[in-house]
Amino acid sequence: MSAQAWNKTESLLANEMQRHRIQPQLVDPWAIAKDVHYIYEKTLQVYVERATHSGFLL
């Protein structure tokens, strides 16, 4: 994951943590990064599979 993408994620989470009054020590940024990476990988995998089956893969 790029640093720019992580900065956007971190900014979004910081705003939501303040809005919901979540204590920072309750959040594990490494676990969040791992989950975001997993979701990204799965999304990319599904995209490639569908593009391959439909003939749209470049």
C-alpha positions as CSV (number, residue, x, y, z in Angstrom):
1,M,0.0,0.0,0.0
2,S,1.4,3.4,-0.9
3,A,2.2,6.0,1.7
4,Q,-0.3,8.4,0.1
5,A,-3.1,5.8,0.4
6,W,-2.3,5.2,4.1
7,N,-2.3,8.9,4.8
8,K,-5.8,9.2,3.4
9,T,-6.9,6.2,5.5
10,E,-5.3,7.6,8.6
11,S,-6.9,11.0,8.1
12,L,-10.3,9.4,7.6
13,L,-9.9,7.3,10.7
14,A,-8.6,10.2,12.8
15,N,-11.7,12.2,12.0
16,E,-14.0,9.3,12.7
17,M,-12.3,8.5,16.0
18,Q,-12.8,12.1,17.1
19,R,-16.4,12.2,15.9
20,H,-17.2,8.9,17.8
21,R,-14.9,9.8,20.8
22,I,-12.9,6.6,20.3
23,Q,-9.7,6.5,22.5
24,P,-6.6,6.2,20.3
25,Q,-5.1,3.4,22.4
26,L,-8.1,1.2,21.4
27,V,-7.1,1.3,17.7
28,D,-4.4,-0.9,16.2
29,P,-3.1,0.8,13.1
30,W,-1.2,-2.3,12.0
31,A,-4.4,-4.4,12.1
32,I,-6.2,-1.8,10.1
33,A,-3.5,-1.7,7.5
34,K,-3.5,-5.5,7.3
35,D,-7.3,-5.5,6.8
36,V,-7.2,-2.7,4.2
37,H,-4.5,-4.6,2.3
38,Y,-6.5,-7.8,2.4
39,I,-9.6,-6.0,1.0
40,Y,-7.6,-4.4,-1.7
41,E,-6.0,-7.7,-2.7
42,K,-9.4,-9.5,-2.8
43,T,-11.0,-6.6,-4.8
44,L,-8.2,-6.7,-7.3
45,Q,-8.5,-10.5,-7.6
46,V,-12.2,-10.3,-8.3
47,Y,-11.7,-7.6,-10.8
48,V,-9.0,-9.6,-12.7
49,E,-11.2,-12.7,-12.7
50,R,-14.2,-10.9,-14.0
51,A,-12.2,-9.0,-16.6
52,T,-10.6,-12.2,-17.8
53,H,-13.9,-14.0,-18.1
54,S,-15.5,-11.1,-20.0
55,G,-12.6,-10.5,-22.3
56,F,-11.9,-6.9,-21.0
57,L,-8.5,-7.5,-19.5
58,L,-5.9,-5.3,-21.2
